[in-house]
């Protein structure tokens, strides 16, 4: 019995290697090409039918290539002319003070946006150990950084939840503060959707990067903590409806069957 399991495991590893090699040879490595994911999401608790939101996430602005890719994502967002642009965490990966100019440079063109730009921190932003300095850097962009607070626009309430892995998220304020019937929560880590009260119409998350290295069909070989159950795309049957973006930056050597994305979401009532 043990030998059979060993053979099966060996065959699985060999098969996985062959699939990845085929993907690379066939051009499935798409770490430089952003895919625009245009989706219409039908939500059970939603009054503002037709509201359009562009989600950016996980830019990890630690080098010049990441800055250029974030600038491309910003141009895509502006061209869509949405009602709001949101960013769901991880501006940087490392010490924030080392990348002071990168954040302002990457998002400078958002000053041309005709809509609000809202953001929340991610776990890597806290790893920099200077969240107050990050706040100052974000203040030099058009983004408003929401840390357990609301923003109201056109009959929609957007709630920015602070990071969950570092213990800063506090969704309890969603139950006690005035809000509209159409309520979106921004929360970096998708698996914390279990914390969301039922009043939330939709949670938007990143963090997973979609796994970055996937088998055909998008099956992720590995995802980080707090992105184990919800990895990529729309989950209408999560505790509250949830959309998880694959993000923009690439932290592993390459992306396979998992291109970076800008999500363009049109929200309608179910």
Secondary structure as GFF3:
##gff-version 3
##sequence-region A 1 270
A	DSSP	alpha_helix	2	25	.	.	.	ID=ss1
A	DSSP	beta_strand	35	43	.	.	.	ID=ss2
A	DSSP	beta_strand	51	56	.	.	.	ID=ss3
A	DSSP	alpha_helix	64	80	.	.	.	ID=ss4
A	DSSP	beta_strand	84	87	.	.	.	ID=ss5
A	DSSP	three_ten_helix	96	99	.	.	.	ID=ss6
A	DSSP	alpha_helix	100	106	.	.	.	ID=ss7
A	DSSP	three_ten_helix	108	112	.	.	.	ID=ss8
A	DSSP	beta_strand	116	119	.	.	.	ID=ss9
A	DSSP	alpha_helix	123	127	.	.	.	ID=ss10
A	DSSP	alpha_helix	131	139	.	.	.	ID=ss11
A	DSSP	beta_strand	144	145	.	.	.	ID=ss12
A	DSSP	beta_strand	149	153	.	.	.	ID=ss13
A	DSSP	beta_strand	156	160	.	.	.	ID=ss14
A	DSSP	alpha_helix	173	176	.	.	.	ID=ss15
A	DSSP	beta_strand	182	189	.	.	.	ID=ss16
A	DSSP	three_ten_helix	190	195	.	.	.	ID=ss17
A	DSSP	beta_strand	202	206	.	.	.	ID=ss18
A	DSSP	three_ten_helix	209	211	.	.	.	ID=ss19
A	DSSP	beta_strand	214	215	.	.	.	ID=ss20
A	DSSP	beta_strand	219	220	.	.	.	ID=ss21
A	DSSP	beta_strand	233	235	.	.	.	ID=ss22
A	DSSP	beta_strand	242	244	.	.	.	ID=ss23
A	DSSP	beta_strand	261	269	.	.	.	ID=ss24
###
